[in-house]
């Protein structure tokens, strides 16, 4: 999927890839149930995106400088309820 926006500072469109798991998978690598993404949520302003998997891991992405590409600002080994 490719997306271009008026807000982009580059003439190169964003290139989106769909994945149901964190990280890259090698061809033929088995998918573990705990690695499947099970939840996502945006913070009210849209500057943060939290993504969690069935293994209890959470990754938080932050939007910076009006760019749409995020970076991980915190990773938790597990979520304690």
C-alpha positions, 0 to 999 in steps of 0.5 A: 500500500502506498500513501502520499500526503500534502503534509509530507516533507518529501516527494517520495510517498510513504510505503506501508506494509501490512503485518500481523506481528512485530518484527520481520519474518523470514520466509518459512518461519513459523508464526507464534500465537503470542506474536500476533498483534491483538490490540492498537490504540491512538492517543487522543491527539494522534501523536502516539500509537500503542500496539500490543500482542498476545504475548503481553508486549506493548510498543508505543510509537510517537509521531515527530515533526509532523512526519507520519513515520513513527519510532518506538519510544518504549517497549515493555516486556510484559503488561501487568494488570 
